[in-house]
Amino acid sequence: MYRPCWNASKQGLETYLTALTFRREFWQETMENRPQRIGMQAALLPDRGVVKVAGDDARRFLNGLVTVDMAKVTPANPRFAALLTAQGKIIVDFMIAEAPTEDGGGFFLDCPRALASTLVEKLNFYKLRAKVICEDLSEVLGVMAVWDGTSDSEYGLSYPDPRLSSLGWRIMLPPHLASQAAADVGATLVDAEAYETHRIVLGVPRGGLDFIYSDTFPHEADMDQLNGVDFDKGCYVGQEVVSRVEHRASARSRVVPIAYDEFAPSSGLPITANGKQVGLLGSTAKGRGLALLRLDRVEDSVASGTALEAGGITIRAVKPDWANFDWPGEAKVAT
């Protein structure tokens, strides 16, 4: 059996095959006697890409750019982060996973595939003389999500989702190995739509669907709630704006979960209260959804007993379990 080495050539991004050392107990298991993890699911996410940042200065280089403290990133501790504009808006968000030294080291950024080339371009813009190499590996590596269980696959780089533990785990791997990797961890391989439903039910935003890149602040995308911003770290691009929003508690708009009882309203519809727009509907699935709402206007609708609507369908804002911000109709959160 083989697995791809994490070192890809700059010329062709070719993967090299290296002998794989499996856990001893793997050889003692068969598909028949391997413990089944009831309900555990896995899905290859076609919308995700992989960018590698490696080199002597990689950690310091990224630390001066992203929203989290790179000193806290280890192979056992991935982080959720973003690269921002100078005005503090999200260019691209991603998860940062560090490969162990024995696997070649380096940082692997689990990002939207449509923005992988943009991310590499932006990183190279800031590189100057830093000793780093930034590569888009999306043609050879994909991302698989595993949830309702734990994952430690021999088929790729495994790491817990740093946003929310209930989101599960991620595995970076060549896409053609998805079936083997799912079997390796005892999960049922399902389609990406099942993972989308899982994400939406948990109320976790997805860029491009629930908020617009380059037009949304980290607080609006709930990055401050989902471990995506370290407010005690040094300077990074856009930090002043993000810090000001945090210390003034001035985030009026946020992506929050919504619920509905009728047919799903179409994504992109305006959400209104008494004919006035209060937000925009994002992704939906099976009675739940996400919407970017002006919470102060939702507060007014709660006070007046006015229902929220999208396309004529009544919706309700639902406070997620992980939320630690002021919620319409509730007492203010102590700061």
N, C-alpha and C positions, 0 to 999 in steps of 0.2 A: 504494500500500500504506500501511497505517496501523498504529499501535500505540497502546496506551492510555498517556496521560500518568500518571505516578506520583502526581499530585495528585488526590485524590478529595474531592468536596465533603462537608462534615460533614452536610449535610441528607440527601442521598440516596445518598451514596457513589457518585455517578455518575462514570464515566470519560469523560474528554474525549479526542477523537481529534486527533492532531497528525501532521503530515507526518513520515514516517520516512526518515532518511538512511541508506541501506544502505551497507555496504562496497562499494567500487568493484568488487571481484572478484566480488561476489554477482551483479551484473548480467551478468557474463561467463560465469557457470555456468548450465547447464540441468540438469534432473533426469537427463538422459542422460549428460552428461559430468562431472557433479560427482563427485569422488573418493569411492568407497565405503569406509567404515570397517568392515572385517569384524568382526562380533561386537558392534558398538556398539549398545546398546539404550537405549530411553527409555520411561518409564511415567509417566502422570499419576497422582498419589497422592491419591485422594479423601478420605483421612483427614487431610490437611494443610490448614491455614488460614493466613491472613496478617494480621498486625497491624502497622499503621504507627505509628511514634512520630516526630514531627517538631516543630520549633520551635527557638527560640534556645537553650533550655536542655536540649535532648534528650539530648545526649551526657553532660552532667554528671548529669542526672536518672537515666538508666539506670545510670550508673557507681555510684551510691549504692545500687542495688538488686540488680544481677545479679552472678553469680559470676566474671565476667571483667573485665579492664581495658578499658574502652571507648576509652581512648586508643590502643589497638592495632587498633581496628576501622577499616578503610578500605574503599573500594570494591573494592580488590584483595585484602583480607584479612578475610573474614567470620569470625565466631566462634561457637562452640557455648557455650551458657550456660543458666542456670536462674534462676528466681525462687523463693526459699525461704521457708519459715515461719520465725518467730523461733527455733524449735527446730531449724532447719537441715535440714528435710525438703523435698523437691522439690514445689512447687505445680504448676509447669509448666516443661518444658525447651523450648528453641527454638534456632534458628540465627539470628544477627543479620547481615543483609546491609545495607550502606550503598549507597544509590543515588548515582551521580555527580552533581555539582552541575548539569551540563548536562541531566540528566534530572529535576531538581527536588529532589535531595537527600533527606534523611530516612533513618531506619532502618526496615527491613522485617524483621519477626520471623516466621520460618517455624516454625509451632507446630502442635500437634495441633488440628484444626478443632473438635473437641468442647470444647476448653478455651479457644478464642479469646476468647469473651465473658468468661470468668472472668479471663483475663489482662488484658483491657482494664479490667475492674472493679477488679482489684488495682492496676494502674498508676494509675488515676484516684484510688484511695484515697490513694496516696502523693504525688499530684501537688501538692497544696496550692496554692502560688502560683507554681509553676514554669511557665515559658512553654513549654508542650508541648501537643500535641494527640495523643491516643491513639485510633486508629480500627480497628475490625474490618473488614477489606476482603475477608473470605472469600467474600462473595457475588459479587465481581467478579474476584478473583485466586485462582489455584490454584498448586500446586507440581508441577513435573515433575522426575523424577530421570533422569539420563543417566549411564550407566556403560560401562566397557570402552572408553573414549575420552575426548576432551576436548570441551568444549562452549562455544561463544560465539555464542549465538543473537541475531538481530536482533528476535526476537519477545517478548523479556521481559528481566528482570533476571537475568543469569547469574552464578553464583558456585560455587567449588569447595566440596564438603562439608568443613567444618572439622574433623569428627570423625576421619576416616580417608581418606587419598587414594584408596584402592581403592574407596570408596563412590561415587566419581565426582563429578558436578556436579549442581547444582540450577538450575532456571529458574522464576522467578515470572512467571506470564502468565495472561491470560484462558483458562479451560479450553477454549473452543472453538477456540483456536489451537494446541492440542497437536500435531495432525497436521502442520501447517505447520512448527512449530518443530522437530519430530523430523526432518522432511525437510531443513530448513535446516542441521542439524548432521550430516546423513548417517547418522542412527540409525534402527533399526527400532522402530516404536512397538509395545510389548507391553503386557500387562495388569499391574496393580499386584502381582499374585501373583508375577510373575517378579522384581520388585524385592525383595519380601519374602524370597524364597529367597536372593537375593544378600546381603541384610542378615544373614540368619540364618547363612549359611555363614561370613561374616566375623566373626560373634560379637558384633554390635553390638546392644545392648538397645533395645527400643521401649517407651516408657511406656504403661501400660494393659494391655499383654500380658505383659511380662517383669518389670515391677515396678509397684507400686501408687502412684499419685500421692498426695502428702500423708502417705505412710507409709514413705518410702524416703529415705535419705541419699544425697548425691551419690556418695560412695565406693561404696556398694552398687550403684548404677547405672553404675559405671565412668566417671563423668564426669571423675574425676581422671586417668584413663588416656586419655581421648578428647578432651583439650584443652578440657575444659569448666570448669576452675577455675584461676584465677590466684592462687597462694598468697602472692604478694608485693604484691598490690594493697591499697588502703585498705578501709575498712569497707563492708560491705553487709549486708543482712538475713540473719541466720543464720550470719555469718562465724565467730563464736567457736566454734561447735560443729564446723564443717567443719575449721577450723584445728586444733582439739584432736584430732580423729580422725586427721588427717594426721600431726601431730607425735608422736602416741603409737602410730602404726601399728596402730590398734585396730579396723580394719574387718574384722570376722569373717565377714560375709556379703557375697557379690558375685554379680552376674549373670554367669555364665560359659557358654561353649559346651558342649554335650553331643552325644554320638553314640549311635546305636542301630542294630541290624541287622534288627530285626523290623518289624512294623507300628508306625506312629507312635503313641506313647501320647498320651492326651488332655491338652490344655493344662489347667493348674490342678490336676493330680494331685499328691499329695504324693510326694516322693522319699524313699525309705527305705534304710537300711543295717542289716541284721540286725533288721528290724522297727522301728527307731527313725527318726523323721523327721529328715532332714538338709536338706531344702529343698523347693522348689515348682517344678514344671515350667511354663515359659512357652510361647513359640511354637515350632513345629516345622515342618520341611519337608525331605523327601527324605533321611532318615537323619541329619539334623542338627537341633539345637534349642538353646534357651537355658533356663537354670534359675537361680533365685536359691538359692544353696547356702551353708550354713555350712561354710566351708572347713576349720575346725578339726575338724569332725565327719567331713568327707571325708578329712582326714588320718588320722584314727583308722581309717576303713574301709580305707584303703590299707595302713596298718601291719598290720592284722589279715587282710588279704586278702579282705575282705567286699565283695561286689558291690553297686552301687547299683541300685535298681529303681524303676520308676514304673508302677503298674498291672500288676505282674507281668512287665514287660518290662525286661530288663537294659539299663542305660545306662552310658556312660562320660563322665567329665568330660574336656574337651579344652582344653589351654592355648592361648589365641589368640596369634598372632604378636606382637600389640601389647602383651601383658601385661607389666607391670613390678611385680608384687607377688608375695608368697610363694605358691608353688604346692604343693599337697599332694604329698609324696614327693620334693620337690627341696630343695636347700640354700636357706637364707634369703637374700632379696634384701638387699644391703648398703644401708644408709640413711645 
